[in-house]
Amino acid sequence: MQDFNNIYLAYYIGDKEKNLIKNIEKKLSLISINDNNKKKNLIIKSRVRSIHSSLAIEANSLSLNNVEKIVKDEMVLGERKEIQEVKNANLLYEHLNEFNWKSESDLLKSHAIMMKYLGENEGKYRNHGEAVKKGNEIIYQAPESTFVLPMMKSLFEFINKNEDKIHPLILAPLFHYYFVYIHPFSDGNGRMARFWVSLILFSWKEEFAYIPFEEEIYLNQKEYYEAIADCHINGNANVFITFMLKVIDKTLEKTTPKTTPKKLNKNQKEIIKLIKKNPNITKKELARLLNISPDGVKYNLKKLANNNIIKRIGPNNGGYWETTVNDESKN
């Protein structure tokens, strides 16, 4: 990162990150919502939680309930600036599908919406020095303003060249880290970085409309900022990428049971319980314990497998079962 005209994106993906990606993809495959009204309600609820959390990270004091009221165009009492922040963010997230994550001009348009009525440089890169402070102490000095334009162009060139080479779950946090490293705007860098992660991930999988990962960041702010700081010191994005993968995985763990209706019969619920207790259990043992025929066991196992609720690892003889359900008692 010494050549400020051409930013170098350094990172490494190991087994831990690869396993997290597999877990995330598996959980995404479980999301299935056919009811359009339910889809609409879940998207709004997720948007409210995303907006509330992303703004709360930036010290917006409005409650989740008040944010929901503003999104629904209801009257709330609060500071004018904080209410405007919510209105701006809602307008942006509401039109998520209208922006291109590979377009620098769309980033500037998005910033203009996010910061409308909140400053003098909406949609424009900063023309002055910028530093991150903790109290009176400067904990990060951003690159000089003369380097912002070439560095941002270099960042967008990188993501455009690598969209088919780097997994979106890696590309999104990679963009986030180097975006905040450049710190291109006078204000709104954090909320724009998180919005762009949402945009990249939504463009990859529409299921991310139901996944308010910003909430998990808000609940783990200390680790969030520490991960960014560690990357500044290490000269690569590794720590932040791992942190974000954990955040997305955890959000999915909390969200998937709510968004995925699994209509299981009594035998299927019992099969899941028995597999959790003994992954090596055989079809013969299942038939005996459930007091059903071997054909009944095969039928229910096939149903569970087709719905990505269970998976056979290895051969029929010597392999074992794996289940993706966290709490089948709720079904």
PyMOL commands that set and color helices and strands:
alter all, ss='L'
color gray80, all
select helices_A, chain A and resi 15-29+36-57+64-71+80-94+96-98+104-114+145-161+168-182+189-204+206-210+213-219+221-234+238-259+266-277+283-290+294-306+328-330
alter helices_A, ss='H'
color red, helices_A
select strands_A, chain A and resi 131-134+137-141+310-313+320-323
alter strands_A, ss='S'
color yellow, strands_A
deselect
rebuild
show_as cartoon
